[in-house]
Structures are given as structure tokens and as C-alpha cells.
Amino acid sequence: MNAKKKAPSFGEAVGEVEEILARLESDEVDVDELSGEVKRAVELVGLCREKLQRTELEVKEFVAKLEADAADSDAAPAADSGDSGALPF
């Protein structure tokens, strides 16, 4: 079966990078495995960067929408200055 492996979550990726670093720092990695470990760490760091960039973009879009909605509601004329029961937002 040639099933693709599911990408790890951000937390899982960070945890795996930390494990790799701990093995490297404690000299647990044989020189024959060093390249593979470093390659995996680089892949995981790249994955984390992509997830952070994607999340940053989504948050900026949410904030822009909230600001646009707030500007639209500020521009809307008030129907009545009395207590209509409407919320101020």
C-alpha cells in the first residue's frame, strides 16, 4: 500500500524537532544517522514555518474583516437615539 503519511500537527512537529535536538546534543545519533536526522528536522521546521505563515495570514484576514464590519456599522445612521435594545456593536 502506498498511503501518504499524514502531516504532523504544529505541536507534534515542534515536539519531534525537540527530540531530534536532544538526541543530537547528547551524542545519541550515530554519524550514519546524522544526515537523516538533520534532514527530518529541516523538513519539520519548514512545515512549522508554513503553518505559522498560513495562520498569520488567516488572522490578518479575520482582523481586516472585523475592522471592515466595525467601519460599516459606524457609518450606518442611527435609527433612534432612544433605547431601542440594540447592542452597541
Secondary structure, 3 states (H helix, E strand, C coil): CCCCCCCCCHHHHHHHHHHHHHHHHCCCCCHHHHHHHHHHHHHHHHHHHHHHHHHHHHHHHHHHHHHHHHHHHHHCCCCCCCCCCCCCC
